[in-house]
Amino acid sequence: MLFTSSKNPNPKPFLTITHIFFTLLLALFGSRTQGHSSTSELDDSLVYIWPLPSEISFGKDTLIVDPDLSLAVGGEGGKSEIIRAAFDRYRGIIFKHSHGVSRFKLRGGSVYDIRKLTVIVNSDSEELQLGADESYSLLVARNDGRSIVGEATIEANTVYGALRGLETFSQLCAFDYGTKTVQVYKAPWYIRDKPRFGYRGLLLDTSRHYLPIDVIKQVIESMSYAKLNVLHWHIIDEQSFPLEVPTYPNLWKGAYTKWERYTVEDAYEIVNFAKMRGINVMAEIDIPGHAESWGAGYPDLWPSPSCREPLDVTKNFTFDVVSGILTDMRKIFPFELFHLGGDEVNTDCWSSTPHVKQWLQDHKMTAKDAYQYFVLRAQEIAVSKNWTPVNWEETFNTFAANLNPRTVVHNWLGPGVCPKAVAKGFRCIFSNQGVWYLDHLDVPWEGLYNAEPLEGINNASEQELVLGGEVCMWGETADTSNVQQTIWPRAAAAAERLWSKRETISMGNTTLTALPRLHYFRCLLTRRGVQAAPVTNKYGRSPPTGPGSCYEQ
């Protein structure tokens, strides 16, 4: 092993030779803001890494990367298959243009400044849960034979921090069409980085429109480019129930067709694909209100043929089905958070359905009381299966005092909810629909970029209760034909808000400090095969209005 550390479940960050060397270099060079740029068209004062890292130092050199770049590993977790697979993926991205070109010898026969990428991972744990350590350090420098550390080195406490470092390294590498080589400009680079929030999510809705497995994987892959780390999979809603549930096999009769379904194996594949990219998958069943499709397979779940949602609160069978679904899903989704929905529950037809009306009278409940009863009973089931329940904010707004204290409140209706939730000791996820709903096509990139999850929360201990935030890709008007254009690049604006230091990205005029960098990142996405829409279009996912450069649209 190149460098090793003691086996420690909570290692101190970067207390190795690399860290010491890195610290000395930061002190020597500081955070430089000038240097040679790869093209004259780019603003040379900006750093074209998205999202912006926590600490950066750079120089003026240009280094050439060997197309036969090799991987060296160290530390307790360096031999992880997650690292090897990620290196292979990123090498394919970085050297997309380099295969089969002639290799010119420069500098006395030694063309390449970077022949090896060293990845050091201090922990061998691959557990991926909320709050996993994603910090890393990255050094990219010419090895002149005298340095302790040279070429390119990533060090992280976990494999997931190493993944974030690999993404940053890949963004430093640019293909030069004149020399037909991959180059790193503004070297040497010294970066220390960590996320501001532990939860940085994207909701994907596969009920309103079915999305094939490969499309979901493409979305997950693109999430990793922006360092998002939670896919909130809104699998089921009133329109369709596409997921196989072995305990209740008729449930997926609620799918649109027999071809628009996800098997248990499909779901496993998505979860494992996401884990290899450091992304958790949080599943959701939105109950009791968004569940009409459940009754296609089990009509007894409907209060009556004319009252198909909310689900029948009076029957134990309803909660048996909920429990069965959660039992089966627990075998697939290891993430500690599970979303139980609870929004937009219209209880009018409960009150007008005779047997439900009688049940309410017998239990001395109003329809509002029954809504609370249903949500709390579903929470009990989730907690019994070692899940932390997440609920949309209506549950908090309606009966906060009775919610399970472990509940994570998911904001969506507007601003001001997270401050109220954390003041009562609940954790919160920020998704204000006015700024972070991607199906709201009239919200421009700066609307997403300037939204602040901690707005109105000044107490430090309460700020800690905000897990982070999530942009939501609701699927009423999005399917395979346009889902990526609707997500990107606007989701990247929120991704930087969730990763980067608030004080750094909130300074100055974002049109000058962020927009050119977002243009650059959007073009990076398109080069990687992601169908990202222009940044400055009038409506999200609209095509270009005329000819022009990717870097100016």
Long-range contacts (C-beta under 8 A, 24 or more apart in sequence): 1-73, 1-74, 1-75, 1-78, 2-72, 2-73, 2-74, 2-75, 2-78, 2-118, 2-120, 3-74, 3-75, 3-120, 3-155, 4-74, 4-75, 4-76, 5-75, 5-76, 5-122, 7-76, 7-123, 7-124, 8-122, 8-123, 9-123, 9-125, 11-122, 11-123, 11-157, 13-133, 13-135, 13-157, 14-137, 14-155, 14-157, 14-192, 16-120, 16-122, 16-155, 17-148, 17-149, 18-120, 18-137, 18-139, 18-149, 18-153, 18-155, 19-137, 19-155, 21-139, 21-147, 21-148, 21-149, 22-137, 22-139, 22-190, 22-192, 25-57, 25-139, 25-188, 25-190, 26-55, 26-57, 26-190, 26-192, 29-57, 29-58, 29-59, 29-188, 29-190, 30-57, 31-55, 31-56, 31-57, 32-57, 32-58, 32-59, 35-59, 35-60, 35-185, 35-186, 36-60, 36-61, 36-62, 36-185, 36-186, 37-185, 37-186, 38-174, 38-176, 38-183, 38-185, 41-551, 42-516, 42-520, 42-551, 43-512, 43-516, 46-513, 46-516, 46-517, 47-517, 48-171, 48-517, 48-520, 48-521, 49-168, 49-171, 49-172, 49-191, 50-171, 50-226, 50-492, 50-495, 50-496, 50-517, 50-518, 50-520, 50-521, 50-524, 51-226, 51-227, 51-492, 51-495, 51-496, 51-498, 51-499, 51-500, 52-496, 52-499, 52-500, 52-501, 52-504, 52-505, 52-517, 53-168, 53-191, 53-192, 53-193, 53-500, 54-192, 54-193, 54-194, 54-500, 54-501, 55-190, 55-191, 55-192, 55-193, 56-189, 56-190, 56-191, 57-188, 57-189, 57-190, 57-191, 58-186, 58-187, 58-188, 58-189, 58-190, 59-186, 59-187, 59-188, 59-189, 60-186, 61-142, 61-186, 61-187, 61-188, 62-183, 62-184, 62-185, 62-187, 63-113, 63-114, 63-140, 63-141, 63-142, 63-183, 63-184, 63-187, 64-106, 64-111, 64-112, 64-113, 64-114, 64-179, 64-181, 64-182, 64-183, 65-94, 65-112, 65-113, 65-114, 65-173, 65-181, 65-182, 65-183, 65-184, 66-111, 66-112, 66-114, 66-115, 67-95, 67-98, 67-99, 67-101, 67-103, 67-181, 67-182, 68-115, 69-94, 69-95, 69-114, 69-115, 69-116, 69-117, 70-115, 70-116, 70-117, 71-116, 71-117, 71-118, 71-119, 72-116, 72-117, 72-118, 72-119, 73-118, 73-119, 73-120, 73-121, 74-118, 74-119, 74-120, 74-121, 75-120, 75-121, 75-122, 75-123, 75-155, 76-121, 76-122, 76-123, 76-124, 77-121, 77-122, 77-123, 77-124, 77-125, 77-126, 77-158, 77-159, 77-162, 78-119, 78-120, 78-121, 80-121, 80-124, 80-126, 80-159, 82-126, 82-159, 82-163, 82-275, 82-276, 83-119, 83-121, 83-159, 83-162, 85-276, 86-162, 86-163, 86-166, 86-276, 86-277, 87-117, 87-119, 87-166, 90-166, 90-167, 90-169, 90-170, 93-170, 93-528, 94-170, 94-173, 94-182, 95-182, 96-175, 96-527, 97-175, 97-180, 97-182, 98-175, 98-180, 98-181, 98-182, 101-180, 102-180, 104-179, 104-181, 111-181, 113-142, 113-143, 113-151, 113-184, 113-187, 114-140, 114-151, 114-152, 114-184, 115-151, 116-151, 116-152, 117-151, 117-152, 117-153, 117-154, 117-169, 118-151, 118-152, 118-153, 118-154, 119-153, 119-154, 119-155, 119-156, 119-162, 119-165, 119-166, 120-153, 120-154, 120-155, 120-156, 121-155, 121-156, 121-157, 121-158, 121-159, 121-161, 121-162, 122-155, 122-156, 122-157, 122-158, 123-157, 123-158, 125-158, 126-158, 126-159, 128-160, 128-275, 128-278, 128-280, 128-334, 128-335, 129-280, 129-335, 129-336, 130-198, 130-199, 130-280, 130-335, 130-336, 130-337, 130-467, 131-198, 132-158, 132-160, 132-198, 132-278, 133-157, 133-158, 133-160, 133-161, 134-158, 134-160, 134-161, 134-163, 134-164, 134-194, 134-195, 134-227, 134-229, 134-278, 135-161, 135-192, 135-193, 135-194, 135-195, 136-161, 136-162, 136-164, 136-165, 136-168, 136-192, 136-193, 136-194, 137-165, 137-190, 137-191, 137-192, 137-193, 138-165, 138-168, 138-169, 138-189, 138-190, 138-191, 138-193, 139-188, 139-189, 139-190, 139-191, 140-169, 140-172, 140-184, 140-187, 140-188, 140-189, 141-187, 141-188, 141-189, 141-190, 142-187, 142-188, 159-278, 160-229, 160-278, 161-194, 163-224, 163-277, 163-278, 164-193, 164-195, 164-227, 164-278, 165-193, 167-224, 167-225, 167-227, 168-193, 171-524, 195-227, 195-229, 195-498, 195-499, 196-498, 196-499, 196-500, 196-501, 196-502, 197-453, 197-466, 197-467, 197-468, 197-469, 197-498, 197-499, 198-229, 198-467, 198-468, 199-229, 199-230, 199-429, 199-467, 199-468, 199-469, 199-470, 199-498, 200-227, 200-228, 200-229, 200-230, 200-468, 200-469, 200-470, 200-495, 200-498, 200-499, 201-228, 201-229, 201-230, 201-231, 201-232, 201-282, 201-429, 201-468, 201-469, 201-470, 201-471, 202-228, 202-230, 202-231, 202-232, 202-470, 202-471, 202-472, 202-473, 202-487, 202-491, 203-232, 203-234, 203-431, 203-470, 203-471, 203-472, 203-473, 203-474, 204-231, 204-232, 204-233, 204-234, 204-473, 204-475, 204-483, 205-234, 205-237, 205-472, 205-473, 205-474, 205-475, 205-476, 205-478, 206-233, 206-234, 206-235, 206-242, 206-262, 206-475, 207-234, 207-235, 207-236, 207-237, 207-238, 207-239, 207-240, 207-241, 207-242, 207-293, 207-475, 208-237, 208-239, 208-240, 208-474, 208-475, 208-476, 208-478, 209-475, 209-476, 209-478, 209-479, 209-480, 210-240, 210-242, 210-255, 210-256, 210-260, 210-479, 211-475, 211-479, 211-480, 211-483, 212-480, 213-262, 213-266, 213-269, 213-270, 215-480, 215-483, 216-270, 217-270, 217-273, 218-484, 218-530, 219-483, 219-484, 219-487, 220-270, 220-273, 220-274, 220-277, 220-279, 221-277, 222-484, 222-487, 222-488, 222-525, 222-528, 222-530, 223-277, 223-279, 224-277, 224-278, 224-279, 225-524, 225-525, 225-528, 225-530, 226-491, 226-492, 226-495, 226-496, 226-521, 227-495, 227-499, 228-279, 228-491, 228-495, 228-498, 229-278, 229-279, 229-280, 230-279, 230-280, 230-281, 230-282, 230-335, 230-470, 231-270, 231-274, 231-279, 231-280, 231-281, 231-282, 232-282, 232-284, 232-339, 232-470, 232-472, 233-270, 233-281, 233-282, 233-283, 233-284, 234-284, 234-286, 234-339, 234-474, 234-475, 235-262, 235-283, 235-284, 235-285, 236-284, 236-285, 236-286, 236-290, 236-291, 236-293, 236-294, 237-286, 237-290, 237-291, 237-293, 238-290, 238-291, 238-292, 238-293, 238-309, 239-292, 239-293, 240-293, 241-293, 241-294, 241-296, 241-297, 243-267, 245-324, 245-325, 245-328, 245-329, 246-328, 247-324, 247-325, 247-327, 247-328, 248-297, 248-298, 248-321, 248-324, 248-325, 249-297, 250-297, 250-298, 251-294, 251-297, 251-298, 251-321, 251-325, 252-297, 253-296, 253-297, 254-293, 254-294, 254-295, 254-296, 254-297, 264-328, 264-332, 267-332, 267-333, 268-332, 271-332, 271-333, 271-334, 280-335, 280-337, 281-333, 281-335, 282-333, 282-335, 282-337, 282-338, 282-339, 282-390, 283-329, 283-332, 283-333, 283-338, 283-339, 284-338, 284-339, 284-340, 284-341, 284-390, 285-322, 285-325, 285-326, 285-329, 285-339, 285-340, 285-341, 286-339, 286-340, 286-341, 286-342, 286-343, 286-392, 287-311, 287-322, 287-340, 287-341, 287-342, 287-374, 287-378, 288-313, 288-342, 288-345, 288-371, 288-374, 288-375, 288-378, 289-341, 289-342, 289-343, 289-344, 289-345, 289-346, 290-341, 290-343, 290-344, 294-321, 303-349, 303-350, 303-353, 303-355, 303-356, 304-349, 304-353, 306-349, 307-349, 307-350, 307-352, 307-353, 307-356, 310-345, 310-346, 310-347, 310-350, 310-371, 310-374, 311-374, 312-356, 313-350, 313-356, 313-359, 313-370, 313-373, 313-374, 314-355, 314-356, 314-359, 319-377, 319-378, 319-381, 322-378, 322-381, 323-381, 326-381, 326-382, 326-385, 326-387, 327-385, 330-385, 330-386, 330-387, 336-386, 336-387, 336-388, 337-387, 337-388, 337-390, 337-408, 338-382, 338-387, 338-388, 338-389, 338-390, 339-389, 339-390, 339-391, 339-410, 340-375, 340-378, 340-379, 340-382, 340-389, 340-390, 340-391, 341-391, 341-392, 342-375, 342-391, 342-392, 342-394, 342-395, 343-392, 343-393, 343-394, 343-412, 344-394, 345-371, 345-394, 347-371, 368-398, 371-398, 372-398, 372-399, 372-402, 375-399, 375-403, 376-402, 376-403, 376-404, 379-403, 379-404, 379-407, 380-404, 390-429, 393-417, 393-421, 396-420, 396-421, 396-426, 400-424, 400-426, 408-467, 410-470, 412-437, 412-472, 415-455, 415-456, 416-456, 418-453, 418-454, 418-456, 418-457, 418-466, 419-455, 419-456, 419-457, 419-462, 421-465, 422-457, 422-462, 422-463, 422-465, 422-466, 423-462, 425-465, 426-465, 427-465, 427-466, 427-467, 428-465, 428-466, 428-467, 429-466, 429-467, 429-468, 429-469, 429-470, 430-466, 430-468, 430-469, 430-470, 431-469, 431-470, 431-471, 431-472, 433-472, 436-469, 436-470, 436-471, 436-472, 436-494, 437-471, 437-472, 437-474, 438-471, 438-472, 438-473, 438-474, 438-486, 438-487, 438-490, 438-491, 438-540, 439-472, 439-473, 439-474, 439-475, 439-476, 439-477, 439-478, 439-486, 440-540, 441-486, 441-539, 441-540, 441-541, 441-542, 442-539, 442-540, 443-490, 443-540, 444-490, 444-536, 445-489, 445-490, 445-493, 445-515, 445-518, 445-535, 445-536, 446-493, 446-510, 446-511, 446-514, 446-515, 448-490, 448-491, 448-493, 448-494, 448-497, 449-493, 449-494, 449-496, 449-497, 449-505, 449-510, 449-514, 449-518, 450-497, 450-510, 451-494, 451-497, 452-497, 452-502, 452-506, 453-497, 453-498, 454-502, 468-498, 469-494, 469-497, 469-498, 482-541, 484-530, 484-531, 484-532, 485-531, 485-532, 485-533, 485-540, 485-541, 486-533, 486-540, 486-541, 488-522, 488-525, 488-530, 488-531, 488-532, 488-533, 489-518, 489-521, 489-522, 489-525, 489-532, 489-533, 489-535, 490-540, 492-518, 492-521, 492-522, 492-525, 493-518, 516-551, 519-550, 519-551, 519-552, 519-553, 520-551, 522-550, 523-550, 523-551, 526-550
